[in-house]
């Protein structure tokens, strides 16, 4: 199977995201401490980068320690593609099963604190909007992460001595 590593690590990325969402909910960032959500949710970026780094190291190890930048970048884009394709299922699971109270709580908080009108808050904190945001954000961050991690993880093929 040509894309087995990309599939494996894309799925592990989604699992890490689901675990993080459960953690956020347990910390109260989807409920009584929702005002802290915009700050602490960004720490998931560290988890996301760690997953990508581990994925690159796994791929490089299994390719006998050879991974040039271009190969790494394409590999990272493969992981990103898997994550983007699984994103609708992930968003549904998070927003309707794990934390269905997030959107109503976020809307109430934004309106009560004068951050958004009722209509704007309902539009912003919606499944459809989060699906679009997470897809675009995932594509952008996956591409940037792939490029940077490939730069640091790359190992050139040893030169053949003549």
ChimeraX attribute file (.defattr): number of C-alpha atoms within 10 A of each C-alpha:
attribute: neighborCount
match mode: 1-to-1
recipient: residues
	/A:1	5
	/A:2	6
	/A:3	11
	/A:4	10
	/A:5	18
	/A:6	22
	/A:7	18
	/A:8	13
	/A:9	24
	/A:10	25
	/A:11	16
	/A:12	17
	/A:13	23
	/A:14	20
	/A:15	13
	/A:16	16
	/A:17	19
	/A:18	17
	/A:19	14
	/A:20	16
	/A:21	20
	/A:22	16
	/A:23	13
	/A:24	21
	/A:25	20
	/A:26	12
	/A:27	16
	/A:28	15
	/A:29	22
	/A:30	24
	/A:31	21
	/A:32	12
	/A:33	13
	/A:34	20
	/A:35	17
	/A:36	15
	/A:37	17
	/A:38	10
	/A:39	10
	/A:40	12
	/A:41	13
	/A:42	10
	/A:43	11
	/A:44	15
	/A:45	12
	/A:46	10
	/A:47	15
	/A:48	17
	/A:49	17
	/A:50	13
	/A:51	17
	/A:52	24
	/A:53	19
	/A:54	12
	/A:55	22
	/A:56	26
	/A:57	19
	/A:58	14
	/A:59	19
	/A:60	19
	/A:61	12
	/A:62	11
	/A:63	10
	/A:64	8
	/A:65	16
	/A:66	18
	/A:67	23
	/A:68	16
	/A:69	20
	/A:70	14
	/A:71	14
	/A:72	26
	/A:73	24
	/A:74	15
	/A:75	22
	/A:76	28
	/A:77	20
	/A:78	21
	/A:79	29
	/A:80	27
	/A:81	20
	/A:82	20
	/A:83	24
	/A:84	22
	/A:85	13
	/A:86	15
	/A:87	18
	/A:88	18
	/A:89	13
	/A:90	18
	/A:91	21
	/A:92	16
	/A:93	14
	/A:94	19
	/A:95	18
	/A:96	14
	/A:97	10
	/A:98	16
	/A:99	18
	/A:100	14
	/A:101	14
	/A:102	20
	/A:103	20
	/A:104	16
	/A:105	19
	/A:106	22
	/A:107	22
	/A:108	18
	/A:109	18
	/A:110	20
	/A:111	17
	/A:112	12
	/A:113	10
	/A:114	10
	/A:115	12
	/A:116	16
	/A:117	15
	/A:118	15
	/A:119	10
	/A:120	13
	/A:121	19
	/A:122	19
	/A:123	14
	/A:124	17
	/A:125	17
	/A:126	16
	/A:127	18
	/A:128	13
	/A:129	13
	/A:130	17
	/A:131	18
	/A:132	13
	/A:133	13
	/A:134	16
	/A:135	21
	/A:136	13
	/A:137	14
	/A:138	17
	/A:139	17
	/A:140	13
	/A:141	17
	/A:142	24
	/A:143	20
	/A:144	15
	/A:145	20
	/A:146	26
	/A:147	19
	/A:148	15
	/A:149	20
	/A:150	25
	/A:151	16
	/A:152	11
	/A:153	18
	/A:154	20
	/A:155	15
	/A:156	11
	/A:157	10
	/A:158	7
	/A:159	6
	/A:160	5
	/A:161	4
	/A:162	3
